[in-house]
Amino acid sequence: MRTESHLSAGFRNPAMGSQAVFRVALAALSSPARRFPADFAGLFAAPPPMPVTVAAMALTLADGLTPVWLSPSLMGASGWLAFHRSAPPAPAPGGAALVIAASPEELPPLLELDRGTDRYPDRSATVLLGGVLEDGCGGLPVKASGPGIREDTVFGDHGLGRGFFDGWALNRSSYPLGVDVFLCGPGFLAGLPRSVSLIPAPGARTVPSGGGGGSGGVPEGI
């Protein structure tokens, strides 16, 4: 059994660290499909056992009542997260309130996640997705529209392929049910609330990148 001495430290100041991260997360959800600076490295007392932006969001959103599912390459951080936030592990993605994937390739299909209920749509899962928003990571440019977006915005160079956006179309079709996704890149954060429409931009071509979270044969957009 791992002890405290084998675990990396969390935030230097847990209260101030969580507040700083939460402010950026709230801004990202309020203005979807837009990159927000997220320089969280200085908030940690030691390098975390997962990418900095993912780790900062995990420490901010997880607690003792939040079952967490970690994708395979992040399983080594389970003890760290349990120690700092007392977050119970979820045996399967569908039973998690917080789904954390290291990359689009490790992201389960969105429709397999907890989308909430008609009575409590706010009790759906939240997704933290790493391996995105990196320089030159490519992806399928999409047109974003919906609440928080004043005019159609083209969102590209995010590292997400058509598979993700096919899955997103189904996720949005069940609104107000559905999951919300945070894209966690090196030094950047972007929010994709379930209310946002994401359809391929005119003339868009898929640049090689990860897929994940998708389902084939879905019409482009809603």
C-alpha positions in Angstrom: 0.0 0.0 0.0 1.3 3.4 -1.0 2.0 5.9 1.8 2.1 9.6 1.9 5.9 9.7 1.5 5.5 8.0 -1.9 3.0 10.6 -3.2 3.7 13.9 -4.9 2.5 17.0 -3.1 -0.6 18.7 -4.5 -1.3 22.4 -4.6 1.0 24.6 -2.6 -2.1 26.2 -1.1 -5.1 24.0 -1.7 -7.8 26.7 -1.2 -6.1 29.3 -3.3 -5.0 26.8 -6.0 -8.5 25.5 -6.4 -10.0 28.9 -6.6 -7.6 30.0 -9.3 -8.2 27.0 -11.4 -12.0 27.2 -10.9 -12.1 30.8 -12.2 -10.4 29.7 -15.4 -12.7 26.7 -15.7 -15.8 28.8 -15.3 -14.6 31.3 -17.9 -13.9 28.4 -20.3 -17.5 27.1 -19.9 -18.9 30.6 -20.2 -17.0 31.2 -23.5 -16.9 27.8 -25.2 -14.5 26.6 -27.9 -12.0 29.3 -26.9 -8.5 28.8 -25.5 -7.9 30.3 -22.1 -4.4 30.6 -20.7 -4.0 28.0 -17.9 -0.5 28.3 -16.5 -1.0 26.2 -13.4 2.5 24.8 -12.9 3.3 27.4 -10.3 0.4 26.2 -8.1 2.0 22.9 -7.4 4.6 22.2 -4.7 6.0 19.4 -6.9 5.4 18.1 -10.4 2.1 16.2 -10.4 1.9 12.6 -11.7 -0.3 13.6 -14.7 -0.2 16.6 -17.1 -0.3 19.8 -15.2 -3.6 21.2 -16.6 -5.3 17.8 -16.1 -3.9 17.5 -12.6 -5.0 21.0 -11.6 -8.5 20.4 -12.9 -8.7 17.0 -11.2 -7.7 18.5 -7.8 -10.3 21.3 -8.3 -13.3 19.2 -9.4 -12.8 15.9 -7.4 -13.8 15.3 -3.9 -14.9 12.4 -1.6 -18.3 12.2 -3.3 -17.0 12.2 -6.9 -16.3 8.8 -8.4 -13.4 9.2 -10.8 -12.5 7.0 -13.8 -8.9 7.3 -15.1 -7.9 6.1 -18.5 -5.3 3.4 -18.6 -2.2 5.5 -18.9 -3.3 7.7 -16.0 -3.9 4.8 -13.6 -0.6 5.5 -11.8 -2.1 8.7 -10.5 -5.0 7.0 -8.8 -3.3 6.9 -5.4 -2.2 10.6 -5.6 -5.7 11.7 -6.4 -7.3 9.6 -3.7 -4.8 10.9 -1.1 -5.3 14.6 -1.9 -9.0 14.6 -2.7 -10.4 11.3 -1.2 -12.0 10.6 -4.6 -13.3 7.1 -4.9 -12.4 5.2 -8.0 -15.2 4.3 -10.5 -14.8 0.7 -11.9 -16.2 1.8 -15.3 -16.6 5.1 -17.2 -20.4 5.0 -17.0 -20.3 5.0 -13.2 -18.0 8.1 -12.9 -18.9 11.6 -12.1 -15.4 12.7 -13.3 -13.9 11.0 -16.4 -10.2 11.7 -16.9 -8.6 10.6 -20.2 -5.0 11.1 -21.1 -5.7 11.5 -24.8 -8.6 11.4 -27.4 -7.6 7.8 -28.1 -8.3 6.8 -24.5 -11.6 8.6 -24.2 -14.6 6.3 -23.9 -17.6 7.0 -26.2 -19.5 9.9 -24.8 -22.8 8.1 -24.9 -21.4 5.5 -22.5 -20.9 8.2 -19.8 -23.4 9.4 -17.2 -25.6 11.9 -19.0 -27.7 12.8 -15.9 -31.5 12.3 -15.6 -34.5 14.2 -16.7 -35.0 15.3 -13.1 -31.3 15.9 -12.4 -29.5 16.8 -15.7 -26.8 18.5 -13.6 -25.7 15.2 -12.2 -24.0 14.2 -15.4 -20.4 13.4 -15.8 -17.7 15.9 -16.5 -14.8 14.9 -18.8 -11.2 16.1 -18.5 -9.4 15.4 -21.8 -5.7 15.7 -22.2 -3.4 15.3 -25.2 -5.1 18.2 -26.9 -4.6 22.0 -27.6 -0.9 21.3 -28.4 1.0 23.3 -31.1 0.5 21.7 -34.5 -1.8 19.0 -33.1 -4.2 19.3 -36.0 -7.7 18.1 -35.9 -11.0 18.8 -37.7 -11.8 22.5 -37.8 -15.3 23.0 -36.6 -17.8 25.8 -36.4 -19.0 26.4 -32.9 -22.3 28.0 -32.0 -24.6 28.3 -29.0 -24.8 30.0 -25.7 -21.7 32.0 -24.8 -20.7 32.4 -28.5 -21.7 35.7 -30.0 -21.1 34.6 -33.6 -20.1 31.4 -35.3 -16.5 30.6 -34.2 -14.1 28.3 -36.1 -12.3 26.1 -33.6 -9.3 24.3 -34.9 -5.8 23.0 -34.1 -7.3 21.2 -31.1 -6.3 17.6 -31.8 -9.8 16.2 -32.1 -10.9 14.1 -35.1 -14.2 13.4 -36.7 -14.9 10.5 -34.3 -15.1 12.9 -31.4 -17.4 15.3 -33.2 -19.7 12.6 -34.4 -20.0 11.5 -30.7 -20.5 15.2 -29.7 -23.5 15.5 -32.1 -25.2 12.7 -30.3 -24.2 14.1 -26.9 -25.8 17.5 -27.8 -28.9 15.9 -29.2 -29.9 14.7 -25.7 -29.7 18.2 -24.2 -30.3 19.1 -21.4 -28.8 15.7 -20.7 -25.3 15.1 -21.7 -21.7 15.5 -20.6 -19.5 18.6 -20.5 -15.9 18.4 -21.6 -12.8 20.4 -20.7 -9.9 20.2 -23.1 -6.8 20.3 -21.1 -3.7 21.3 -23.0 -0.2 22.5 -22.1 -0.9 25.9 -20.7 -4.4 26.1 -22.1 -7.9 25.2 -21.2 -11.0 25.1 -23.3 -14.6 24.3 -22.3 -17.2 22.4 -24.4 -20.5 22.5 -22.5 -23.2 20.2 -23.8 -25.3 23.1 -25.2 -22.7 24.0 -27.9 -23.1 22.9 -31.5 -19.9 21.8 -33.2 -20.1 21.0 -36.9 -17.3 20.7 -39.5 -16.4 24.1 -40.9 -17.0 24.6 -44.7 -14.2 23.0 -46.6 -12.8 21.5 -43.4 -10.4 18.5 -43.8 -9.4 16.2 -41.0 -5.7 16.7 -40.2 -4.3 13.5 -38.7 -5.1 13.5 -35.0 -6.7 11.4 -32.3 -10.4 10.4 -32.6 -12.1 8.9 -29.6 -15.4 9.4 -28.0 -17.2 8.9 -31.3 -19.7 6.8 -33.1 -19.6 6.3 -36.8 -22.3 7.0 -39.2 -23.7 10.1 -37.4 -24.8 13.1 -39.4 -22.5 16.1 -39.2 -23.8 18.3 -36.5 -27.2 19.0 -35.1 
